[in-house]
Amino acid sequence: MNARLDKITESGVIVGFTVRVRDPAGVTAVRAIMLVGVEGRNTREVLRSLRGIPEIAALHTTNGHWDVVSELSRENRAALDRALSIVRGISGIRASETSILLSTATS
């Protein structure tokens, strides 16, 4: 099989490969998206504080009503609730809205 793959890759029929892996958060983790509104021009300071929270897997700045989108992952709802409380306590955050992710659609 490797010889066949090598042949069609060299001929240009296959131009690349990709790998799909299981979600690193695990099946039992509770994942959420938290939308964050920042007071005034404090986005840089708020992002600096958010980067120090290990439960936050990714941060995105955005336009529109919300200023920051954060992706969180915890082992259960109680732990997620504690992480959300930490985020809400950060100086410069005016409001937040959280949605728990129920499933992930894959292509």
C-alpha positions as CSV (number, residue, x, y, z in Angstrom):
1,M,0.0,0.0,0.0
2,N,2.8,2.4,0.8
3,A,4.3,2.0,-2.7
4,R,0.9,2.9,-4.3
5,L,0.6,5.9,-2.0
6,D,4.1,7.0,-2.9
7,K,3.4,6.6,-6.6
8,I,0.2,8.7,-6.6
9,T,1.7,11.3,-4.4
10,E,4.7,11.7,-6.7
11,S,2.4,11.9,-9.7
12,G,0.5,14.8,-8.0
13,V,-2.8,13.0,-7.7
14,I,-2.5,13.3,-3.9
15,V,-1.3,16.7,-2.9
16,G,-1.4,16.3,0.9
17,F,-2.5,14.4,3.9
18,T,-4.4,15.3,7.1
19,V,-4.9,13.5,10.4
20,R,-8.1,13.7,12.5
21,V,-7.6,13.0,16.2
22,R,-10.0,12.6,19.1
23,D,-10.9,15.8,21.0
24,P,-8.0,16.4,23.4
25,A,-10.5,17.7,26.0
26,G,-11.9,14.1,26.3
27,V,-15.3,12.8,26.2
28,T,-16.2,13.5,29.8
29,A,-14.9,17.1,29.9
30,V,-17.4,20.0,30.0
31,R,-16.5,22.6,27.3
32,A,-17.9,26.0,26.9
33,I,-17.6,29.2,24.9
34,M,-17.6,32.4,27.0
35,L,-18.3,35.7,25.4
36,V,-16.7,38.6,27.2
37,G,-17.5,42.3,27.1
38,V,-14.6,44.6,28.2
39,E,-15.0,48.0,29.8
40,G,-13.5,50.9,27.9
41,R,-10.0,50.2,26.5
42,N,-9.0,47.5,28.9
43,T,-8.9,44.6,26.3
44,R,-5.1,44.2,26.5
45,E,-5.1,44.0,30.3
46,V,-8.1,41.6,30.3
47,L,-6.4,39.4,27.7
48,R,-3.3,39.3,29.9
49,S,-5.3,38.1,32.9
50,L,-7.3,35.6,30.8
51,R,-4.0,34.0,29.5
52,G,-3.1,33.1,33.0
53,I,-6.1,30.9,33.5
54,P,-5.3,27.2,32.6
55,E,-8.9,26.3,32.0
56,I,-9.0,28.6,28.9
57,A,-7.9,26.6,25.9
58,A,-8.1,29.5,23.4
59,L,-8.8,33.3,23.2
60,H,-10.1,35.3,20.3
61,T,-10.7,39.0,20.0
62,T,-13.7,39.9,17.9
63,N,-15.9,42.8,16.8
64,G,-19.5,43.5,17.6
65,H,-21.3,43.3,20.9
66,W,-18.6,41.1,22.6
67,D,-14.9,41.9,22.7
68,V,-13.4,38.5,23.5
69,V,-14.4,34.9,22.9
70,S,-12.8,32.3,25.1
71,E,-12.9,28.5,24.9
72,L,-12.9,26.7,28.3
73,S,-12.7,23.1,29.3
74,R,-13.1,21.5,32.7
75,E,-13.6,18.0,34.0
76,N,-17.2,18.7,35.3
77,R,-19.8,21.4,35.7
78,A,-18.7,22.4,39.2
79,A,-15.1,23.0,38.1
80,L,-16.4,24.9,35.0
81,D,-18.5,27.1,37.3
82,R,-15.4,27.9,39.5
83,A,-13.4,28.8,36.4
84,L,-16.2,31.1,35.2
85,S,-16.3,32.8,38.5
86,I,-12.6,33.5,38.3
87,V,-13.1,35.0,34.8
88,R,-16.0,37.1,35.9
89,G,-13.9,38.5,38.8
90,I,-11.3,40.0,36.4
91,S,-11.1,43.8,36.6
92,G,-12.2,45.3,33.3
93,I,-14.8,42.8,32.4
94,R,-18.2,44.4,32.2
95,A,-20.3,41.4,31.1
96,S,-20.1,37.8,30.0
97,E,-22.3,35.1,28.4
98,T,-21.5,31.4,28.5
99,S,-22.7,28.6,26.3
100,I,-21.9,25.0,27.2
101,L,-20.9,23.0,24.1
102,L,-23.1,19.9,23.8
103,S,-21.7,18.2,20.7
104,T,-19.2,18.8,17.9
105,A,-20.1,18.3,14.3
106,T,-17.2,17.0,12.2
107,S,-16.8,17.1,8.5
